[in-house]
Amino acid sequence: MKITDININYEFGRRVNYLRKLQKITIEELAFRCNLNKNYLGDIERGKRNPTLEVIDKISKGLNISLEKLFSGIGIK
């Protein structure tokens, strides 16, 4: 599979959702930590949004993880 075959928004959203649940926090809590609207964050988790680098940085800080860990495994099949 080529990287172009991967829906990066979907994969990123799944990763955010997985890491959030791993930390046992609600979407509301993560949205608060990131200073983002919970509906917007939900759209990201469902792969319906293409977040900016600033938003991605907020999410990594809200999850208290590095950007490297946030993207770990995305695009690998």
Secondary structure, 3 states (H helix, E strand, C coil): CCHHHCCHHHHHHHHHHHHHHHCCCCHHHHHHHHCCCHHHHHHHHCCCCCCCHHHHHHHHHHCCCCHHHHHCCCCCC
